[in-house]
């Protein structure tokens, strides 16, 4: 990245545990008409790996959540082609301003965090306070995930759980059933826009120290997840 102000901005986001994909997307959103601040995540990766050497390269890698040293694989690209097709999804663009500016508590961001191929948990982050809740789910199909989220949501006072922002994963294809059961509105991010639920993305990166990829998360009970 040759633009020094841009380089400093990218570095500051890396310090906050943002991934290059998040940074590139956020820059386009924050500086829509200033193309000097538009940079692809590939360029950020390339700059880090070309410029860094030895201990510095190791230090930079620690800022790259999930230790992703290479560009997304073709398999991942193919996988995301079916991502985003949720029937009757309410777009994040319809989310009220009070939710957007974090003015009041009770609005959450969520996603699944995967361990090995057959285990996962739901991670929820409250947008104003950054309070984190982990929800045990025995499967990634929409019926199982929605049931787990419903069972967890009904334990909270309604004023503390008013909306949930999720990505376009098919695990929430049954979102309407969740809303009917809990009276909690769900907003869906735009496809391939993880920065739109940045608090949750950052939290998932930090949670990797407890739940590394390949780990069997199914051994964790809900009470054990509550203690993390």
Steps between C-alpha positions, in 0.01 A plus 500: 500500500687809371258760643647573846180630665323196361777272625471646851122453490537137389757441775267644764222263394737204509581598857127471572510141367319586174564270205613640161155415359334706772738790451453511123121494534495761776720738298258495207213565738677776697653676196253432217619786275870502589656230285841571655368308800368206301723194518428131452560244771740324262715814493504518880606136525766549233644809668522325836674195364736677264614765746511297819800289593596284794361609836298779342325256271419280798360800688283602206366149470371524856277786386354296216212318662467131418864503379393533138832531317358432156217637291165324523502162335292415194295268722415790731405717201269231367350456844413868530324505162197343670538729801241773531181340368268543798130521424324812634822628654479854640807694385732674742422817306157496670649491848394809703749779564491435876639153431757625254653760733496270807295756691302247703578147621315187397621465141724203423723365226543126450656221299612140527855423610616161372742261665542178305277401211216388727501744792415865539361759742299814445675818612299811591639847574292791632583804287509770769664318792692235298364240744552148360276194523590155368220261408541125468352357182521132414474554125535766231167438327248780531255309721767417758659846499169686518381277786820569693470875445134500603570305820776746588308815407191426711716501814586868456280802580346636181656844550844339485441311175321700231675412177762268355725569200630188323688421183341319205575149620228243427497402868255788551276417206232439764531854634127567486433224751754658735332840474151358556617310810701784655371828351864578416566649158779356283696709251729339244832642385572547133676201339877492559487797742630371837588852615126570530509287813851600596460461877408136453775440244764645731370299793508177299864570418582539869300188591733293282745487789239289684349323199770441234401366162473123500404483867199290603283774653215254561670394825415840651177511700296821514617562856861463389441742212350747747824489697727587204 
